[in-house]
Amino acid sequence: MCLLSCGPPKPINLEDFADYCTIISRHSPSAGLSETDTVRHIIPQLLWKRDLRYSIFLDPSINLGFLFIPVPDNKLYLISAKDGSDYAEIKFRGPIMAPVIVADSLAILNIGGKKLLVENWVTQKTIWEAELEGDFTKPSIVDGMLFWLDAMNYMRCFDVVEGKRIWDMKLSRPAYTVLEADSLGAVVFADDGLIECYDPKTGVRLWSFDAGTRIKSAPAVSGDRLILATVDGTVACLNMKNGELEWMREMRSAVLGSLAADAIGVYLGTNDRFLKKLDLLTGEVVWEIKTDGPIKAGPGLTDDLAIFASLDHKVYFVDKLTGKTVLAYETGGMLTTKPVVCGNRVFIAGEDEFLYCFGLQETK
């Protein structure tokens, strides 16, 4: 099949594709296992791997049975989640600077830190665009609203489909580095550690919290809790409704990758080579595993496993309840992107230019 760069763009026929992420699981994605659940034996197996021809440094995204993988040369690969085959290659006029946000047929891209594009990836047509003027953060979508930051120190909220402005907010501090949005609020982080939460519908500031130092890694949200990590290795849990601190723990090392959380735990990797699970309610360490390399990518979660990628070239599949390493699979290069979970499949892309697909099966 000729990739789309070989000729004029043609619409993708979605009827040709099954959504492999709709496989029914035992729990809802946010529920996780309770501590009283019986431990299941899940065996990860490599199903296939394919050569991407580029080292991958940005987290892939997944939607409707497609993997969206930003690669160098200003390209976005669309790859089948079923068998790893090429489905499309979309070329842009500048490099993709942040992971792509995908909602149904729309893909939202930061192009060169200069333009935000809302692209219909099915028809390859730009729906609308906006100026970023030198900002490199990833946008967010909540309830049909698109949030992003620009270099003029504004947070913007627009209708994602029509491109109509809902509100703008001039931020009180410059150089915000992370934006996280859900139905409880749009949260922004300043370089000096100030955290501010805004009503996603109106832009009214709901609360603020001073963490004291910069927050570089993407936080996690579980229910009404916001869990974040500072560059000095402090992990904190805030109440999303009022910004009150629920707990704070020192990790003794920086947390460079994003955090992940479910209903009972917080999962993270540290720069001093540890994989950790913290209790969601108390912040106490439930288990930790020493690896052979620093962790710079956030973990992916299934009902039963936390999957970590490491600079020691390995992917660690860890039982969420026991902390036992089920599989440590060695790849051909450093891994700096977050594992993508899709039903009972896990996808890993790394600097060795390969995309790996693992299947998760329960043993009898």
N, C-alpha and C positions, 0 to 999 in steps of 0.2 A: 504494500500500500504506500503510495507516495505521500510524504508529509506535506502539510499545507504550504510550506515554504517553496515547494516545487511548482506551484502554479497558483491561480486565483483561489482565494478562500472559498470553501463550499460548506454549507451547513452540515453539522453533525446530526445524524439520525439517531436520536436517543432510544428509539425502539429497538435498535440493534444491540443495546447494552442493558445488562441487568445490574441493579445496584447491589453490590456485594457487601455493603455496609448495613443492610437491613436484616441480617441474620439475627433471629430472636435469641437473646441471651437470658440467663437466669435472673438477672437483676436489671433495674434501670441503670443507665450509664453513670448517674450520680450517686447511686445507692451504695455500691460496694458490698463486701461481705461483712457480716457482723462477727464479733469475736466468738460467738457460740456456733457458727456454721461449721459443718464438717469439711475438713480439708479435702479437696479434690486433687487428683493427680493429673496435671495437664502437661502434656509432652509437646514442646515446640519442635517442629520439623521444617527444614528448609524445603520449600516447594519449588522455587526457581530463583534464578538471579539473571540479570541482564546488564550488558554494558551500556552506560549512559553517555560515554565518550567525554564526560566532564566530571571534575570533582564537584561535589555538592556541598554548599556552605549554608544555604537557607532551608528552613524547615519546609518539607513538602506539605501540601494540603490534599484533602480527598473529598469528593462529592459525586454522587450518582454513578459510582463505579469507575471513576477516573481519578488518577493521581495527577496533581498539578505540581510540577517540579521546575522551579526557576533555575536556569543554567546560565553560564557565561555566554557571551556573544549576543546579549539582549534577547534571549529566547525563553519561552515557556513551553515545556513539554507536557502533553497530555498523554498519559499511559494507562493502558488497561489494568485495572486491579485484579482481573481474572488471571491473565497469563503474561503480563508485562509487555505486551505488544504495543508498538507505536500507534497512536490514534490521531495525533495532531501535533504540529509544531507552530507556535505563533511567534512572530518576530515583532519586536518593538523598536522604537527609535532611540532608546536609551536602556541602561541596565536596570534590572529589577532589584530594588534596594531592600525589600523586606518580604517576608512570607506573604503569599497571595491569600486574600480572604475570598471565599467562594460561598455564594448563596444562590441556590437553584441555578439559573442560567447566567448569573452575573459573577464576574471575577473583578475584584478591586485590587489595583496594583499601584505601588509607589514606583514611578519611573524616574530614575536618576536623582531622586530627592527634589525634583522640580515640578512634576505633574502627578496628580492623582487621577487615574483612569478607571472608569466604570465600564467594563467591557462585557459584551454578550459573547461568551466563549463558544456558544453553539453556532452563531452566525458570523463570528469574528468582526463584529461591528462595535465601535465605541458609542456608548449610550450618552455619556456626558463626561466632562473632565473639569478639574480645578487646579489652581496653582498652589504648589507647596512652598516654593521659594527657599528651598534648602533644608527641608526636614526629612529625616530618614526612618521615622517610626512606622509601625504597622497600624493601619486603621482597624476599627472594630464595628460590628453591626449588632444592634439590639432592636427587636421589634420593628424592623423596617427602617430604622434610623442608622445612618452612617456617621461615625465619629472619627475625626482625625485632627492632628496638630499641624500647624504650619510654622515656618521660621519667623513669622511676625508675632509669635507668642500668643496666638489665638487657638482656642479649641473650637472646631466647627461641627455643627450637627445639621445634616441634610437628609432629605428623603432619598433613600438609596436608589429607588427606581426612577423617580422623576427629576432628581437633582435639584429640588427646591430647598431653599434655605429654611431651616426650622429655628435655629438660634446660633449666635456666635458668642463666645466668652473670652474677654481679654484676661489672661492669667496673671496672677500677682507676682510670680517669679519667672525668670527666664530659664531656658534650657531644660524643659521637661523631656524626659527620656523614655518613659513607658506610659502607655495608655491602656487601661483595662475597663471594659464596660459590660454591665449586665443590667437586668431590670431594676436592681436596687440602686444603681448609680453608675456614673462615668467617673473613673478615678484617674488622676494624673499625678506624676511624681517629678519633683524638682531635683536638680543636681545636689542641692544642699539638704535633701531629705524631707522636705515638706510634702505631705500627701494631702490632696484635696479631692473631695467627692462632690459631684454635681448631679442634680436631678436630671435624668436623661431626657425628659420631655420638655423641661422649661429652661435648663441651664442655671437654675438657682443653686448656690452653694449650700450643701447640706451639712458638711462637717470638714474639719481639717485635723491632721495629726502630724507632729514633727518627729520623724524617725532619727534625726540627728546626723545622718550621713546618707550618701547616695544609694539609690536603689536601681540596679542595672538589670537584674533578671526579671522576667515576667512573673507576676504573682499568680496565685490560684484562688478560685472562689469555690466554696462548698457551702451550700445553703445560704445563710446570712453571714458567713465568715469570710474575711479576706486575709489570706496568708501571704506574707512577703518576706524577702530576704535582702539585707543590706550588703554592701561590698565588704564590710568588715566581718561578715559571718554571723550576724544576728538574724534570727528568724522570729517574726512576730505575727500574732493573730489579732486582727481587729474586727469589731462588730460592724458590718456594712451598714447597719441602720443608723448608728450614732457615732461611729469612729472610735469607740472606747476600746482600750487595750485589754484583751482577754488573757494573753500570756506572751512571754518573750523568752527565747532561749539562745545561748551562745553556741555556735557550731565549731568554734576555734579555727575556722577556715572559710574562705569566701565561697559563696554559692553563686556560680556563674551562669548556670542554666536555669530555665524556667522551673517553677514548682508545679506539682500535681497534687490533687487532693480528692478524696472520696468522703463518704459519710463517717468514716472512723479514723482516717489517717492522712498524714501529709508525707509526700515522697519527694526526695531531693538527692542530688549528688554534690559533693564538695570538691574543692580544688586540691585537698590533701588526700584524695583517692578513696573516699568513703561513699557508699550508698546507704541512705538512712530512711527509716520510717519514724515519724513522730506521731504521738497520739493527738488527734484533732482537738480534743477538749482541754488537754493539759500541756501539750508541747513536749512531754517527756519522750525520750528516745525509746522506741519499742524494739527495734533491731538495727544493726549496722553491719556492713560488709566492707572489708578492705579489698581494693582492687589494685591493679598494677599501673593505673594511669589516672590523671585528673579527669573530672567529669565536667564537661562544658555544655552538654545538651540536657534538656529537660526529659523526664521519664514519660513513657506512655503507659496507660493503665487499661487492663481488662478487668473482668469480674474477679479473677484469681491472681493475676500477675502484675508486677511492676517491671517494666522493661527499660533498662538503662543502656545508653551508648557511651563508650569511653574512649579516651585518647590512647588506650592500650590496644586498640583495634578490635576490641571484643564487645559483643552485645550480651548483656546479662539479663536473663529471665528469672525473676525472683518471686517466690511464693509470698503473697502479700501478708498472710497470716503468720507464717513461721519464719520468714526471712531466709529460707533455704534457697540457694541458687539451683534452679532446675536445669539450666543450660547456660554455659558461657561459650558463645560461638565466636570464633576468631575470623575476622574479615581481613582484607588486604591493605587496610589503611586506617587513619584516624577517623573517628566518628564524632562529628560536632553538631549533627541535626537530631531533632527529637523523633523517636519512633512514631510511626503513624499506625493507629489501631483501627481496624475495619472489620467488625463482626468477629470471626474467629481467625482473622489474618493480621499479621504485623508486617509493616514495611520499613526497611532501613535503607537510607541513602548516605553515602559517605565520600571521603576524599579518595578512595580507591577507584572511583568512577563506576561503581556497580550499585544496582538496586537489588535488594534482597527481599524475598517474600517468604515469611514463615507461616505455617499452618499450626493451629493450636487444637489438639485433640485430647479428649479425656480418656484415660485408660480405665478399663473395667476393673 
